[in-house]
Amino acid sequence: MSSNIKVKLNCIECSREFIGKTTVTKYCSTKCNRSNYRRRVRKQNLEVQVDSTEPSIPIKIEDFRNREFLTVTQVSKLIGCSRQNVYKLIRSGKLQATNLLEKKTIIKRIDLDMMFENLKIQKVEKQAHDFSIDDCYTLSEVVSKFEISEKALYEYIKRNDIPTLKEGWFVYVPKSIMDNIFGI
């Protein structure tokens, strides 16, 4: 049984006025119907993605600060770096760690605090080596005076942690240290 009802309605999608055959018609055409459907699906997908990106378990850094022993993951979250960087600190000897099992490495909280104290001390020691440009050689002067390659000089400075001073385009090293090293 069909009806001959003709009702003036407004399309939900495009807001155009149209004549509907039923009182529950929402769209003026299939094009508007599809467009609205796609928008609703896209909105649902975005809501699902937003829900999935929120952390399911909130990280409480305060819990890590009170523990005597920490895992590599906890240390990485505490200092704000990746786990690989924590392993690099361990391999370089800057951070002491104990490997209990093959995949279980723990770090004493005291060792972590000591690492930061050592970094502060090293920074103060480097600043204590302040020197003026008058008492320095440029790197090119060192290369020509002591007849060594630039690469060897750079490696030696890096390996022995020799203080440098950068002024403009030039890098300076203390004359006294270079003279002691190369025997003049």
Biotite code that builds the C-alpha atoms (Angstrom):
import biotite.structure as struc

atoms = struc.array([
    struc.Atom([0.000, 0.000, 0.000], chain_id="A", res_id=1, res_name="MET", atom_name="CA", element="C"),
    struc.Atom([1.534, 3.301, -1.003], chain_id="A", res_id=2, res_name="SER", atom_name="CA", element="C"),
    struc.Atom([0.692, 6.735, 0.207], chain_id="A", res_id=3, res_name="SER", atom_name="CA", element="C"),
    struc.Atom([0.347, 9.924, -1.678], chain_id="A", res_id=4, res_name="ASN", atom_name="CA", element="C"),
    struc.Atom([1.732, 12.079, 1.145], chain_id="A", res_id=5, res_name="ILE", atom_name="CA", element="C"),
    struc.Atom([3.940, 14.943, 0.082], chain_id="A", res_id=6, res_name="LYS", atom_name="CA", element="C"),
    struc.Atom([5.693, 16.775, 2.904], chain_id="A", res_id=7, res_name="VAL", atom_name="CA", element="C"),
    struc.Atom([8.009, 19.771, 2.643], chain_id="A", res_id=8, res_name="LYS", atom_name="CA", element="C"),
    struc.Atom([11.234, 18.980, 4.518], chain_id="A", res_id=9, res_name="LEU", atom_name="CA", element="C"),
    struc.Atom([14.788, 20.362, 4.827], chain_id="A", res_id=10, res_name="ASN", atom_name="CA", element="C"),
    struc.Atom([17.746, 18.133, 3.952], chain_id="A", res_id=11, res_name="CYS", atom_name="CA", element="C"),
    struc.Atom([20.028, 17.470, 6.939], chain_id="A", res_id=12, res_name="ILE", atom_name="CA", element="C"),
    struc.Atom([23.128, 17.526, 4.741], chain_id="A", res_id=13, res_name="GLU", atom_name="CA", element="C"),
    struc.Atom([22.684, 20.446, 2.346], chain_id="A", res_id=14, res_name="CYS", atom_name="CA", element="C"),
    struc.Atom([19.785, 22.305, 4.061], chain_id="A", res_id=15, res_name="SER", atom_name="CA", element="C"),
    struc.Atom([17.815, 22.522, 0.805], chain_id="A", res_id=16, res_name="ARG", atom_name="CA", element="C"),
    struc.Atom([14.068, 22.275, 0.921], chain_id="A", res_id=17, res_name="GLU", atom_name="CA", element="C"),
    struc.Atom([12.608, 19.212, -0.796], chain_id="A", res_id=18, res_name="PHE", atom_name="CA", element="C"),
    struc.Atom([9.353, 17.294, -0.997], chain_id="A", res_id=19, res_name="ILE", atom_name="CA", element="C"),
    struc.Atom([9.507, 14.015, 0.902], chain_id="A", res_id=20, res_name="GLY", atom_name="CA", element="C"),
    struc.Atom([7.308, 10.994, 0.407], chain_id="A", res_id=21, res_name="LYS", atom_name="CA", element="C"),
    struc.Atom([7.329, 10.095, 4.125], chain_id="A", res_id=22, res_name="THR", atom_name="CA", element="C"),
    struc.Atom([7.541, 12.131, 7.289], chain_id="A", res_id=23, res_name="THR", atom_name="CA", element="C"),
    struc.Atom([10.883, 10.526, 8.343], chain_id="A", res_id=24, res_name="VAL", atom_name="CA", element="C"),
    struc.Atom([12.833, 11.266, 5.159], chain_id="A", res_id=25, res_name="THR", atom_name="CA", element="C"),
    struc.Atom([16.042, 13.142, 6.089], chain_id="A", res_id=26, res_name="LYS", atom_name="CA", element="C"),
    struc.Atom([17.909, 13.650, 2.812], chain_id="A", res_id=27, res_name="TYR", atom_name="CA", element="C"),
    struc.Atom([16.987, 15.180, -0.495], chain_id="A", res_id=28, res_name="CYS", atom_name="CA", element="C"),
    struc.Atom([19.061, 12.722, -2.532], chain_id="A", res_id=29, res_name="SER", atom_name="CA", element="C"),
    struc.Atom([21.263, 9.634, -2.263], chain_id="A", res_id=30, res_name="THR", atom_name="CA", element="C"),
    struc.Atom([24.291, 11.900, -2.741], chain_id="A", res_id=31, res_name="LYS", atom_name="CA", element="C"),
    struc.Atom([23.465, 13.800, 0.490], chain_id="A", res_id=32, res_name="CYS", atom_name="CA", element="C"),
    struc.Atom([22.727, 10.510, 2.260], chain_id="A", res_id=33, res_name="ASN", atom_name="CA", element="C"),
    struc.Atom([26.158, 9.071, 1.329], chain_id="A", res_id=34, res_name="ARG", atom_name="CA", element="C"),
    struc.Atom([27.962, 12.274, 2.216], chain_id="A", res_id=35, res_name="SER", atom_name="CA", element="C"),
    struc.Atom([26.398, 12.365, 5.678], chain_id="A", res_id=36, res_name="ASN", atom_name="CA", element="C"),
    struc.Atom([27.133, 8.677, 6.232], chain_id="A", res_id=37, res_name="TYR", atom_name="CA", element="C"),
    struc.Atom([30.813, 9.162, 5.361], chain_id="A", res_id=38, res_name="ARG", atom_name="CA", element="C"),
    struc.Atom([31.052, 12.114, 7.753], chain_id="A", res_id=39, res_name="ARG", atom_name="CA", element="C"),
    struc.Atom([29.522, 10.085, 10.608], chain_id="A", res_id=40, res_name="ARG", atom_name="CA", element="C"),
    struc.Atom([31.870, 7.119, 9.989], chain_id="A", res_id=41, res_name="VAL", atom_name="CA", element="C"),
    struc.Atom([34.915, 9.442, 9.842], chain_id="A", res_id=42, res_name="ARG", atom_name="CA", element="C"),
    struc.Atom([33.864, 11.043, 13.141], chain_id="A", res_id=43, res_name="LYS", atom_name="CA", element="C"),
    struc.Atom([33.491, 7.627, 14.811], chain_id="A", res_id=44, res_name="GLN", atom_name="CA", element="C"),
    struc.Atom([36.917, 6.532, 13.549], chain_id="A", res_id=45, res_name="ASN", atom_name="CA", element="C"),
    struc.Atom([38.518, 9.690, 14.921], chain_id="A", res_id=46, res_name="LEU", atom_name="CA", element="C"),
    struc.Atom([36.909, 9.111, 18.317], chain_id="A", res_id=47, res_name="GLU", atom_name="CA", element="C"),
    struc.Atom([38.251, 5.546, 18.361], chain_id="A", res_id=48, res_name="VAL", atom_name="CA", element="C"),
    struc.Atom([41.758, 6.786, 17.480], chain_id="A", res_id=49, res_name="GLN", atom_name="CA", element="C"),
    struc.Atom([41.694, 9.447, 20.191], chain_id="A", res_id=50, res_name="VAL", atom_name="CA", element="C"),
    struc.Atom([40.595, 6.861, 22.743], chain_id="A", res_id=51, res_name="ASP", atom_name="CA", element="C"),
    struc.Atom([43.366, 4.467, 21.696], chain_id="A", res_id=52, res_name="SER", atom_name="CA", element="C"),
    struc.Atom([46.124, 7.099, 21.939], chain_id="A", res_id=53, res_name="THR", atom_name="CA", element="C"),
    struc.Atom([45.374, 7.947, 25.547], chain_id="A", res_id=54, res_name="GLU", atom_name="CA", element="C"),
    struc.Atom([47.618, 5.938, 27.875], chain_id="A", res_id=55, res_name="PRO", atom_name="CA", element="C"),
    struc.Atom([45.749, 3.131, 29.514], chain_id="A", res_id=56, res_name="SER", atom_name="CA", element="C"),
    struc.Atom([47.946, 3.235, 32.627], chain_id="A", res_id=57, res_name="ILE", atom_name="CA", element="C"),
    struc.Atom([49.100, 6.680, 33.738], chain_id="A", res_id=58, res_name="PRO", atom_name="CA", element="C"),
    struc.Atom([52.822, 6.882, 34.499], chain_id="A", res_id=59, res_name="ILE", atom_name="CA", element="C"),
    struc.Atom([53.560, 8.044, 38.022], chain_id="A", res_id=60, res_name="LYS", atom_name="CA", element="C"),
    struc.Atom([57.129, 9.264, 38.139], chain_id="A", res_id=61, res_name="ILE", atom_name="CA", element="C"),
    struc.Atom([56.829, 9.866, 41.880], chain_id="A", res_id=62, res_name="GLU", atom_name="CA", element="C"),
    struc.Atom([56.741, 6.074, 42.352], chain_id="A", res_id=63, res_name="ASP", atom_name="CA", element="C"),
    struc.Atom([60.134, 5.774, 40.625], chain_id="A", res_id=64, res_name="PHE", atom_name="CA", element="C"),
    struc.Atom([61.746, 8.464, 42.750], chain_id="A", res_id=65, res_name="ARG", atom_name="CA", element="C"),
    struc.Atom([61.131, 6.549, 45.958], chain_id="A", res_id=66, res_name="ASN", atom_name="CA", element="C"),
    struc.Atom([62.440, 3.175, 44.784], chain_id="A", res_id=67, res_name="ARG", atom_name="CA", element="C"),
    struc.Atom([65.912, 1.918, 45.605], chain_id="A", res_id=68, res_name="GLU", atom_name="CA", element="C"),
    struc.Atom([66.248, -0.176, 42.408], chain_id="A", res_id=69, res_name="PHE", atom_name="CA", element="C"),
    struc.Atom([64.975, 0.804, 38.960], chain_id="A", res_id=70, res_name="LEU", atom_name="CA", element="C"),
    struc.Atom([64.624, -1.009, 35.655], chain_id="A", res_id=71, res_name="THR", atom_name="CA", element="C"),
    struc.Atom([65.967, 0.450, 32.414], chain_id="A", res_id=72, res_name="VAL", atom_name="CA", element="C"),
    struc.Atom([62.449, 1.411, 31.344], chain_id="A", res_id=73, res_name="THR", atom_name="CA", element="C"),
    struc.Atom([61.805, 3.208, 34.615], chain_id="A", res_id=74, res_name="GLN", atom_name="CA", element="C"),
    struc.Atom([65.100, 5.099, 34.353], chain_id="A", res_id=75, res_name="VAL", atom_name="CA", element="C"),
    struc.Atom([64.286, 6.121, 30.774], chain_id="A", res_id=76, res_name="SER", atom_name="CA", element="C"),
    struc.Atom([60.903, 7.485, 31.864], chain_id="A", res_id=77, res_name="LYS", atom_name="CA", element="C"),
    struc.Atom([62.441, 9.208, 34.873], chain_id="A", res_id=78, res_name="LEU", atom_name="CA", element="C"),
    struc.Atom([65.117, 11.078, 32.923], chain_id="A", res_id=79, res_name="ILE", atom_name="CA", element="C"),
    struc.Atom([63.012, 11.481, 29.768], chain_id="A", res_id=80, res_name="GLY", atom_name="CA", element="C"),
    struc.Atom([64.980, 9.545, 27.167], chain_id="A", res_id=81, res_name="CYS", atom_name="CA", element="C"),
    struc.Atom([64.717, 6.254, 25.305], chain_id="A", res_id=82, res_name="SER", atom_name="CA", element="C"),
    struc.Atom([65.736, 2.864, 26.703], chain_id="A", res_id=83, res_name="ARG", atom_name="CA", element="C"),
    struc.Atom([68.519, 2.661, 24.107], chain_id="A", res_id=84, res_name="GLN", atom_name="CA", element="C"),
    struc.Atom([70.060, 5.854, 25.508], chain_id="A", res_id=85, res_name="ASN", atom_name="CA", element="C"),
    struc.Atom([70.040, 4.349, 28.995], chain_id="A", res_id=86, res_name="VAL", atom_name="CA", element="C"),
    struc.Atom([71.826, 1.274, 27.631], chain_id="A", res_id=87, res_name="TYR", atom_name="CA", element="C"),
    struc.Atom([74.386, 3.598, 25.972], chain_id="A", res_id=88, res_name="LYS", atom_name="CA", element="C"),
    struc.Atom([75.011, 5.263, 29.339], chain_id="A", res_id=89, res_name="LEU", atom_name="CA", element="C"),
    struc.Atom([75.547, 1.833, 30.885], chain_id="A", res_id=90, res_name="ILE", atom_name="CA", element="C"),
    struc.Atom([77.912, 0.681, 28.101], chain_id="A", res_id=91, res_name="ARG", atom_name="CA", element="C"),
    struc.Atom([79.947, 3.899, 28.269], chain_id="A", res_id=92, res_name="SER", atom_name="CA", element="C"),
    struc.Atom([80.433, 3.438, 32.018], chain_id="A", res_id=93, res_name="GLY", atom_name="CA", element="C"),
    struc.Atom([78.663, 6.649, 33.003], chain_id="A", res_id=94, res_name="LYS", atom_name="CA", element="C"),
    struc.Atom([75.888, 4.696, 34.716], chain_id="A", res_id=95, res_name="LEU", atom_name="CA", element="C"),
    struc.Atom([76.426, 1.588, 36.853], chain_id="A", res_id=96, res_name="GLN", atom_name="CA", element="C"),
    struc.Atom([73.955, -1.270, 36.372], chain_id="A", res_id=97, res_name="ALA", atom_name="CA", element="C"),
    struc.Atom([73.556, -4.913, 37.314], chain_id="A", res_id=98, res_name="THR", atom_name="CA", element="C"),
    struc.Atom([72.354, -7.524, 34.862], chain_id="A", res_id=99, res_name="ASN", atom_name="CA", element="C"),
    struc.Atom([70.335, -10.021, 36.937], chain_id="A", res_id=100, res_name="LEU", atom_name="CA", element="C"),
    struc.Atom([68.983, -12.086, 34.098], chain_id="A", res_id=101, res_name="LEU", atom_name="CA", element="C"),
    struc.Atom([69.480, -12.016, 30.378], chain_id="A", res_id=102, res_name="GLU", atom_name="CA", element="C"),
    struc.Atom([66.776, -9.385, 29.947], chain_id="A", res_id=103, res_name="LYS", atom_name="CA", element="C"),
    struc.Atom([66.589, -7.924, 33.443], chain_id="A", res_id=104, res_name="LYS", atom_name="CA", element="C"),
    struc.Atom([68.942, -5.028, 34.107], chain_id="A", res_id=105, res_name="THR", atom_name="CA", element="C"),
    struc.Atom([68.516, -3.008, 37.280], chain_id="A", res_id=106, res_name="ILE", atom_name="CA", element="C"),
    struc.Atom([70.052, 0.270, 38.338], chain_id="A", res_id=107, res_name="ILE", atom_name="CA", element="C"),
    struc.Atom([70.507, 1.551, 41.872], chain_id="A", res_id=108, res_name="LYS", atom_name="CA", element="C"),
    struc.Atom([68.874, 4.886, 42.486], chain_id="A", res_id=109, res_name="ARG", atom_name="CA", element="C"),
    struc.Atom([72.093, 6.024, 44.212], chain_id="A", res_id=110, res_name="ILE", atom_name="CA", element="C"),
    struc.Atom([74.097, 5.286, 41.033], chain_id="A", res_id=111, res_name="ASP", atom_name="CA", element="C"),
    struc.Atom([71.683, 7.340, 38.956], chain_id="A", res_id=112, res_name="LEU", atom_name="CA", element="C"),
    struc.Atom([72.027, 10.279, 41.350], chain_id="A", res_id=113, res_name="ASP", atom_name="CA", element="C"),
    struc.Atom([75.822, 9.902, 41.349], chain_id="A", res_id=114, res_name="MET", atom_name="CA", element="C"),
    struc.Atom([75.878, 10.022, 37.537], chain_id="A", res_id=115, res_name="MET", atom_name="CA", element="C"),
    struc.Atom([74.208, 13.434, 37.595], chain_id="A", res_id=116, res_name="PHE", atom_name="CA", element="C"),
    struc.Atom([76.539, 14.648, 40.363], chain_id="A", res_id=117, res_name="GLU", atom_name="CA", element="C"),
    struc.Atom([79.560, 13.556, 38.290], chain_id="A", res_id=118, res_name="ASN", atom_name="CA", element="C"),
    struc.Atom([78.204, 15.456, 35.279], chain_id="A", res_id=119, res_name="LEU", atom_name="CA", element="C"),
    struc.Atom([77.884, 18.593, 37.408], chain_id="A", res_id=120, res_name="LYS", atom_name="CA", element="C"),
    struc.Atom([81.450, 18.184, 38.698], chain_id="A", res_id=121, res_name="ILE", atom_name="CA", element="C"),
    struc.Atom([82.816, 17.669, 35.174], chain_id="A", res_id=122, res_name="GLN", atom_name="CA", element="C"),
    struc.Atom([81.019, 20.782, 33.975], chain_id="A", res_id=123, res_name="LYS", atom_name="CA", element="C"),
    struc.Atom([82.509, 22.822, 36.838], chain_id="A", res_id=124, res_name="VAL", atom_name="CA", element="C"),
    struc.Atom([85.998, 21.406, 36.104], chain_id="A", res_id=125, res_name="GLU", atom_name="CA", element="C"),
    struc.Atom([85.707, 22.351, 32.430], chain_id="A", res_id=126, res_name="LYS", atom_name="CA", element="C"),
    struc.Atom([84.697, 25.878, 33.396], chain_id="A", res_id=127, res_name="GLN", atom_name="CA", element="C"),
    struc.Atom([87.671, 26.040, 35.780], chain_id="A", res_id=128, res_name="ALA", atom_name="CA", element="C"),
    struc.Atom([89.966, 25.560, 32.760], chain_id="A", res_id=129, res_name="HIS", atom_name="CA", element="C"),
    struc.Atom([88.957, 28.914, 31.353], chain_id="A", res_id=130, res_name="ASP", atom_name="CA", element="C"),
    struc.Atom([91.833, 30.508, 29.504], chain_id="A", res_id=131, res_name="PHE", atom_name="CA", element="C"),
    struc.Atom([92.395, 33.535, 27.338], chain_id="A", res_id=132, res_name="SER", atom_name="CA", element="C"),
    struc.Atom([93.005, 33.530, 23.594], chain_id="A", res_id=133, res_name="ILE", atom_name="CA", element="C"),
    struc.Atom([96.473, 35.008, 24.144], chain_id="A", res_id=134, res_name="ASP", atom_name="CA", element="C"),
    struc.Atom([97.568, 31.758, 25.842], chain_id="A", res_id=135, res_name="ASP", atom_name="CA", element="C"),
    struc.Atom([96.251, 29.523, 23.044], chain_id="A", res_id=136, res_name="CYS", atom_name="CA", element="C"),
    struc.Atom([97.073, 28.077, 19.645], chain_id="A", res_id=137, res_name="TYR", atom_name="CA", element="C"),
    struc.Atom([94.567, 27.774, 16.852], chain_id="A", res_id=138, res_name="THR", atom_name="CA", element="C"),
    struc.Atom([94.123, 24.234, 15.566], chain_id="A", res_id=139, res_name="LEU", atom_name="CA", element="C"),
    struc.Atom([95.863, 25.097, 12.293], chain_id="A", res_id=140, res_name="SER", atom_name="CA", element="C"),
    struc.Atom([98.855, 26.447, 14.276], chain_id="A", res_id=141, res_name="GLU", atom_name="CA", element="C"),
    struc.Atom([99.074, 23.178, 16.225], chain_id="A", res_id=142, res_name="VAL", atom_name="CA", element="C"),
    struc.Atom([98.935, 21.162, 12.995], chain_id="A", res_id=143, res_name="VAL", atom_name="CA", element="C"),
    struc.Atom([101.741, 23.153, 11.359], chain_id="A", res_id=144, res_name="SER", atom_name="CA", element="C"),
    struc.Atom([103.925, 23.553, 14.476], chain_id="A", res_id=145, res_name="LYS", atom_name="CA", element="C"),
    struc.Atom([103.840, 19.903, 15.618], chain_id="A", res_id=146, res_name="PHE", atom_name="CA", element="C"),
    struc.Atom([103.433, 18.390, 12.142], chain_id="A", res_id=147, res_name="GLU", atom_name="CA", element="C"),
    struc.Atom([100.421, 16.183, 12.866], chain_id="A", res_id=148, res_name="ILE", atom_name="CA", element="C"),
    struc.Atom([97.275, 15.658, 10.823], chain_id="A", res_id=149, res_name="SER", atom_name="CA", element="C"),
    struc.Atom([94.064, 17.483, 11.613], chain_id="A", res_id=150, res_name="GLU", atom_name="CA", element="C"),
    struc.Atom([92.245, 14.212, 12.154], chain_id="A", res_id=151, res_name="LYS", atom_name="CA", element="C"),
    struc.Atom([94.837, 13.028, 14.675], chain_id="A", res_id=152, res_name="ALA", atom_name="CA", element="C"),
    struc.Atom([94.590, 16.332, 16.519], chain_id="A", res_id=153, res_name="LEU", atom_name="CA", element="C"),
    struc.Atom([90.787, 16.190, 16.656], chain_id="A", res_id=154, res_name="TYR", atom_name="CA", element="C"),
    struc.Atom([90.882, 12.597, 17.913], chain_id="A", res_id=155, res_name="GLU", atom_name="CA", element="C"),
    struc.Atom([93.484, 13.464, 20.550], chain_id="A", res_id=156, res_name="TYR", atom_name="CA", element="C"),
    struc.Atom([91.464, 16.449, 21.798], chain_id="A", res_id=157, res_name="ILE", atom_name="CA", element="C"),
    struc.Atom([88.319, 14.345, 21.974], chain_id="A", res_id=158, res_name="LYS", atom_name="CA", element="C"),
    struc.Atom([89.953, 11.299, 23.573], chain_id="A", res_id=159, res_name="ARG", atom_name="CA", element="C"),
    struc.Atom([91.826, 13.260, 26.260], chain_id="A", res_id=160, res_name="ASN", atom_name="CA", element="C"),
    struc.Atom([89.020, 15.771, 26.852], chain_id="A", res_id=161, res_name="ASP", atom_name="CA", element="C"),
    struc.Atom([91.299, 18.751, 26.205], chain_id="A", res_id=162, res_name="ILE", atom_name="CA", element="C"),
    struc.Atom([89.466, 22.049, 26.807], chain_id="A", res_id=163, res_name="PRO", atom_name="CA", element="C"),
    struc.Atom([88.813, 24.125, 23.709], chain_id="A", res_id=164, res_name="THR", atom_name="CA", element="C"),
    struc.Atom([87.623, 27.657, 23.139], chain_id="A", res_id=165, res_name="LEU", atom_name="CA", element="C"),
    struc.Atom([85.631, 28.608, 20.062], chain_id="A", res_id=166, res_name="LYS", atom_name="CA", element="C"),
    struc.Atom([85.827, 32.223, 19.008], chain_id="A", res_id=167, res_name="GLU", atom_name="CA", element="C"),
    struc.Atom([84.224, 33.066, 15.665], chain_id="A", res_id=168, res_name="GLY", atom_name="CA", element="C"),
    struc.Atom([85.522, 30.674, 13.007], chain_id="A", res_id=169, res_name="TRP", atom_name="CA", element="C"),
    struc.Atom([88.512, 29.536, 15.054], chain_id="A", res_id=170, res_name="PHE", atom_name="CA", element="C"),
    struc.Atom([88.947, 26.885, 17.733], chain_id="A", res_id=171, res_name="VAL", atom_name="CA", element="C"),
    struc.Atom([91.686, 27.487, 20.275], chain_id="A", res_id=172, res_name="TYR", atom_name="CA", element="C"),
    struc.Atom([93.555, 25.063, 22.561], chain_id="A", res_id=173, res_name="VAL", atom_name="CA", element="C"),
    struc.Atom([95.824, 26.048, 25.471], chain_id="A", res_id=174, res_name="PRO", atom_name="CA", element="C"),
    struc.Atom([99.513, 26.421, 24.586], chain_id="A", res_id=175, res_name="LYS", atom_name="CA", element="C"),
    struc.Atom([100.650, 24.911, 27.894], chain_id="A", res_id=176, res_name="SER", atom_name="CA", element="C"),
    struc.Atom([98.704, 21.670, 27.350], chain_id="A", res_id=177, res_name="ILE", atom_name="CA", element="C"),
    struc.Atom([99.818, 21.282, 23.725], chain_id="A", res_id=178, res_name="MET", atom_name="CA", element="C"),
    struc.Atom([103.469, 21.986, 24.614], chain_id="A", res_id=179, res_name="ASP", atom_name="CA", element="C"),
    struc.Atom([103.347, 19.375, 27.410], chain_id="A", res_id=180, res_name="ASN", atom_name="CA", element="C"),
    struc.Atom([101.759, 16.776, 25.164], chain_id="A", res_id=181, res_name="ILE", atom_name="CA", element="C"),
    struc.Atom([104.104, 17.170, 22.216], chain_id="A", res_id=182, res_name="PHE", atom_name="CA", element="C"),
    struc.Atom([107.243, 17.702, 24.341], chain_id="A", res_id=183, res_name="GLY", atom_name="CA", element="C"),
    struc.Atom([108.344, 21.277, 23.800], chain_id="A", res_id=184, res_name="ILE", atom_name="CA", element="C"),
])
